Amino acid sequence: ITAISKPRIDTFLRKGVFQLDLFDEDICEIEHEKVRYILRRNPLRVEEIERTRKEKIESVESLLLKKNQYLAEHRRAWVSTALKEIQKKIDRLKISDWLMVESDGKSLKLKVNMDVLNEASRLDGCYVIISDLPKEIDAKTIHDRYKSLSNVEHAFRTCKTAMLELRPWFVHSEQ
């Protein structure tokens, strides 16, 4: 039991192995070339990703307002410098695919490429679990077992960081 990445999901969608409308809150199972694919869309994750995108846009907009105000107050200020700073923030937030900054004389404005944004958000919250287990084990059980792995990872991470406190260990030879 394992999961596949978004680019691989996109490849399967283009090949027609499964369709985008099969991703739903309910579990959907497809068998292809003796491999079972369990598809699901998590609505909570969709909301979380949308909220994160909005927060990123608001962050860039607040910087844009500051830069526009500075450009308006200082007539010798360079638009190109403000443009570079805003573009640097957009690049750091990794939203440069669908958000761009443009200069309009002595002011700056944001432009959202809605086609690219819609393409980027179409797989939000979608995940696919693959398994080669026999049909006797139903899709819900496979899904629940995969999701329970997060508890194991959490316990291991907690054990490594919070509970395991060792003093420095120095190895010495007999000499």
N, C-alpha and C positions, 0 to 999 in steps of 0.2 A: 504494500500500500504506500503510495507516494502521491505528490501533487506535481502538476506541470506549470511552467511559467506562462506569463501572458503572451509573449511572442509565439510560443508553441501553440497556445490556444488559438491565436490569430491565424496561424498556419492551418490548423485543423478546420477553422471556419472557412478559410479560402478554398480548401480542398473539398469542402462539403461533407466532412465526416459528421459534424453536427452544426445546428443552426443557432443563431443568437437568441431566438425566441424560446429555446429550450431551457435557457438559464432562468430560473424562477426561484421563489422562496422554497418551493417543494423540490425534493431530490428527483433528478431525472437520470436514468441509466441508459447508456448506449454501449453496444458491444461491436467492436470493429477489429478484425484480424486477431481474434482470440484474446483481446484485451478489453477489460471493462472500464468504461469512462463514466464517472459519476459527476454530474453537472449541478451547480447550484449558484445562486446569487444571494449574497448576504445584504439585506436592506440596511442594516446598521452600518456596515462598512461603506455602502454607497453614500449615506448621509455624512459619515465621517470624512470621506474623501472630498465631497462637495464643500463641506465646512472648511476644510484645509485650503482648498482652492480659493474660496472667498477671502479667507484670512490673508493669503498671500497677495491677492489683488489689493485688498485694503492696505496692506503694508506698503506696497509700491505706490498706491495712490496718495498715502500720507507723505511719502518722500517727494512725490511729484508736486504736491501742494506747497511744501516747504521750498522746493527749488523754484517753482513759479513765483512765489512770493519774493524770494531773494532776487530773482531776475528782474522783477518789477521794481524793487526798491533800489537796486544798484545798476545804473545804466551802463557801467563798464564791465559788468559780469559777462562771462562767456557762456553762450548757450551750449556749445560743444562740451564744455566741462560738466555741466549739469546733465547733459544727455548721456555722457559716459558713465557718470555715477549711477544714474537710474538703470541704464543697461546692465551695469555690473551687478546691481541688486537683482534684476530680473534673471540674469544668468545664474547667480548664486542660488536663487530659489527654484531653478530648473523649470521655468515656465516660459522660456524664450521661444518655444515652438508655437505658442498661440497668443502670446502677449508681446506687443512691440511698443516702443516709445518713439514719437515723432515730434519734430520741432515745427512750430507754426509761428514764424517770425521770432519774437522774443519770449514766446511761451512754449510749453511742452504739453503734449496730450498722449494718452494711452489709446492703443488700437487693439481690439481683441479679434483674432481670426476665428470666427465661430465654427467654420468647417473643421479646422484642425482641432479645436476644443471639443466639438462633438465626437470626432473620431477618437480622441484621446480618452474621452469619458465613457465610451460605449461598453467597455469591459470592466467598469468600476464595480467592485464587489463580486465579480465572477471568479469562480475557481473550479478546477477540474481535478478530481482524485482518480488516479489510475490504479488498477489492480488486476492481477491474474488469478485471483482466488476463484474457486468453482462456484457455480450458480446456487449451490445449497446455502451459501452465505448471502443474505439479501443486501441490497445497496444501503439501506439504512444502517445496518450493523457496520459495514465497511466505513461509512461516513462517520459514525460515532467513534469508532476505533481511531480513525485518523485524527479527529478533533481532540480525542483524549490524549494524544501525544503532547499537546501543549502543556498538560499538567505535569508530564514527565520532564519536559524541558524546563518548566518553571521550578520544579523541585531540584533539578540538577543545578540550575543557575543559582538558586538560593543556597544550596549546600556549598557551592564553590565560593560564593562571595560573603555571605553573612555568617554561616556557621563554621566555616573552616578557617580558623585563625591559628596560624603556626608562626612560631618565632623563626628567625633565619636558621637555616640548616647548613652546617659546614661539614664537608666530607674530608676526613683526614686519613692518611695512610699510617701504617704502624711506625714508620720512621718519624 
